[in-house]
Amino acid sequence: MVPRVSVVIPTYNYARYLPEAIESVLSQSYTDFELLIIDDQSTDATVEVVSKYAKGDKRITFRVNPHNIGMVDNWNLCLREARGEYIKYLFADDLLCSRDAILRMVEALDTEPGVSLVASARQIIDSKGRPTRILARFPDSSSIIGKQVINRCLRRQKNLIGEPTAVMFRKHLAGRGFNPKYRQIVDLEFWFHLLEKGGFAYIRLPLVAFRVHGDQQTQLNKRNTFAIDDTNLLLSEYVFDEAKPYIELTRLYKTFLLYDYNFQIWKLYRKGVIERRAARHRIASGYGWTRFLLGYSLYTICKPLIKLSGYITYR
């Protein structure tokens, strides 16, 4: 019998966190789900940990990739192998912090057939599972036109939706999968892809917990250029693509985003991530070094005002 929901956990070397993640799924009040866990050739005790749970619950399917395929490819493999109508990602170092997390998200999708993506507020926890704060990026539980949410994220320069652990979506709209060209904001770009096809439902209750720790991929990516490379891709494919007329950013704001992208390249040099020569070459070839220098003073004055404007507009 095909389950209504597929909860999928792509994992790599997170044996220490997996018990909490798995048990948070198995304790859900909603029971019509499969739990698919695909390990990308971990070198820790992941196989032993997950096998123990899989033997005790027939809803769990556990697979190990024959070789390491990388983060994004493993996410997409989970998506392809999932059988449910609705897809609920859960990262191995996160957990569902409400017993009704799956139920509430299913209800949101069932109630509004035009919604392609639902997300909830997140409880942020540290490496030991201690709550630190709650992130709720939208003021109320609500439904919003998907393309308006894309504009909000671009205007605020933030992933207001959340990480894969925070969302649920319809599988039949997700055939393209996560774009492997992205490394850092691969989830945000995929949310944009889904929101071009339907609406967005938000649940202000923190149904999931997102763990912040030094070994997670987001923290590791700060040591390289993945984030800035992804920003360049996102600007090209959404902000400056004339085939997306729903983007509501003004010409002035697009000019700001372009300068800000080049300024982030310069910050990579100042943080010691790349050499000065490499930073200057990237700015000079893509934007113009003299143009960059001339715009610096105006940028530093305008940036706080522009950010405040975006916050007030979409508070």
N, C-alpha and C positions, 0 to 999 in steps of 0.2 A: 504494500500500500504506500502510495507516494505521500510524504509528509507535506503539511501546509507550509512550514517554515524550515529553511536550512540555516542552522547556526554553523558558521565555518570559522575554524581557527587555523590560520597559517602560522607555522611556528619554526623557530630556529634558535636553539640553545637557551630556551626559557624554562627548563625543567623545574626551576625553583619557584616559578610563579604559576605553572600550569594547574596544580591542584585547586587553587582558589578560583581560577577561571572556569575550569570544568565543573566544579561543585556549584558555582553560581548559576550555571545553565541547568544542571540536573535538578536544582531546587526550585525552578520556575513554576508558577501556578498554571501557565499555559504548557500543555504537554504534547501537542501535535507537531513535533519537530524532530529533525535528525541533527546530530552533532557530528560534523565532518572535520577531522583534524588531519592536516597534511604537514608532515615534518620535512624540512628541506636539508636532510642529512646533518642533523645536529651531532655534536661531539660530546654532549653531556648525557645526562640520564633521562632524556626525553622519552625514548622508546620504552624504558622500564616503567616510567611514571604513567604514560598514557595507556600502555597495554593493560595495566592493572584495572583502570577504569573501563576500558573497552570490553574486558571479559565479564564485567558485572552489569553492563547495560547494553541491550541490543540496539538502542538508538544511536550508539557511538560507532562511527566508522573511522578507522585509523589507517593511514597510509604513510609510507616513507618514500620520498623520491629516490630513484636509483642513483642520482647524482645531484649536486647542488645547482639549482636553476636560478637562484636570486629572488629577491623580495617581490618585485612586481610580477614576475612570471609565476611565482607560487600563489600570489593573490588571484591571478587569472585562472590558474589551475583549479583552485578551490571553487571559483565561480562556475567554471565549466562542469565540474563534477557534482555540484549541488543539484538536488532534485526538486527542491521546494519551489512553491510559487513566489514566496517572499524570501529575500536573502538578508541574513543578519550576521555581519562580521563581528568577531570578538578577537582582539589581539591577545596573545598568550600571556602578556603581562598586565592585562586589564581584567575587569570583571563586571558582571551585572550586579548593581548594588540594590536593586529592587526585585522582589520576587515576581512582580507584575510587569517587568520591563518588556518582555516579548508580547504579553497580552496587550499592553497599552499601545504598542507600535502596530500590532496587527489590527486592533480596533481602528486606529487612525487611517490605515490603508483601506480597510473594509468599508468604513463610513464614507470615504471620499474617493471614488474610482478615478478621478482625474489627478490625484496626487501620485507623483512618481517616487518621491523620497520623503521619509519622515525622520526627524532627528529629535533628540532630547537634550536637556541640560546635562552637564557632566560634573560629577564629583571628582576633583583632582586629589590624588593620593600620592604619598611619597613611596620610596622603595620598600618601606616596611608596612605599607598599607594604611598609614595614618592620614586622615583627611586634612587637606590644607586650605581648600577654598572650593567654591562652586562657580562654574562658568555657565552663564545663561545669556546668550548673545541676543536673544529677542525678548521684548518686554512681556509678552503674554503668550499663553498657548494659543496658537492661531494657524490659519492656512493662508499662504501667500502665493501669488503667481510666481512660478519658478524663475522666469526671466528677471523679475524684480529682485529676487534674492541674488542672482548673479551680479546685477548692478550694485547691490549693497556691498557684496564682498569686494568687488573691484574698487568701489568708492572708498571703502574703509581700509583697503589693502590688508584684509584679514580673511582667514577661513572662519567665517561666522557659524558655519554648519557643524563643524567638528570632525573628529577622526572617524575612521571606519567603525570603531566600536560604538560610536554614538548614533549610528543610522540603521535604517532598514529600507529596502527598496524592492521594486518588482523585477523579477528576473527577466521577464520577456522584454523589458526595455534596456537590459544591460548586456546585450549580445556582443557589443564592441569590446567590452572589458576595459580594464585600466590601461591607459596609454603608456607603453614601455619607454617612450621617449622621455618621460618625466621620472625624477628620482626623489624629489623632496615634497612637492605639492601634487603628487600623483593622485591623491584622494580628492583634493579640491577640484582639479580639472575633470575628474570623473563625475563629481557632483554637478558641475556645470553641464556636462553631457546629458545627465539624467534630467536636469531642470529645464533644459531646452525642450523636453518632451512632455512635461507635466508640471503640476503644482508641488508646493512644499508644505508639509505639516510640521508644526513644532510643538513639542511637549515641554513645558517649562520645568517640570519635576526632574530632578537628577536621577535618571533610571540606570545610568552606567557610571563606572569609575574608571578614570584614565590615569594610569600610573606614570609619574615623572621620575626618571632615574638616569644615571650617567651612561648606561649601556644601550639605551633605546636608539633606534636608527636616526631619529630627528636630532639627537644630541651629537651622534657621530658625524652626521652630515654637515654640522657647523664647521667642521675642520677642513672642508673642501668647498668647491664652487657649485655644488648641486643646486643650492637654493637660488643663486643668482642665474644659473643656466635655465632653471625652470621658469623663473620670472620672465626671462627673455622669450621663452616659448609661449607662455600664457599671454603676454602682451601682443605677440605676433598673431596668435590664433584667435584671440577674443577682442582685445581693445582696438587693434589696428586692422582687423579684418572687415572689409566693407561688405562682406557677405552676411554679417551679423548686425542688421539695422536696429535690433532691439537694444543695443548698447547705448545708454543715455548719457555717457560722459561728454562733457563739453570739450571743445578743441583745446582750451586752456588747461583743463585737467589732464588731458592726454599728453600735452607738452610737459606738464609736471611729472607725470609717471615716467616718461622717457628720460628726463633728467635724473629722476630719483633712481632709476635702474642703473645709470652710469655712476651715480654717486655711491651706490652699493658696491660696485666694482672697486672703487677707490677705497672703500672701507675694508674690503678684503685685504688690500695691501697694508692698511694701517693696523689690522689685526694680525698680520704676519701669515695670512693664509696663502697669498701669492706674492711674487716679487713686484717691486715698483715698476720695473720695465714691462712686465706682463700686463699690469693694470693699465699703465699708460697706453700701451699698444692697443688693448681692447677698446679703451675709450676713444682713442684717436681714430681707429679704423671704423668704428660703428657710429660715432657721434661727432667727433672733432675735438681735438685737445684745446684749441683756442676757444672754441665755443663753450666747452665745459668750464674753463677758467673764468670766462666772462660771466657765466650764469651762476657762479658759486654764491656770491653775496646775496643775490635776489632769492635764490633757493633757500638759504638758511633763514631768511626773513619770512618767506611765504610758507614754508613747510608746517610750522606749528598752526598757522591760521587755516591752512587747507585741511589738516587733520581734524581740527576743532570743527570746521564746517561739516566734514563728513560725519563726525560723531553726532552733531546736533541734527543733521538731516535724517539720520537713521538710528536715533537713540532708542 
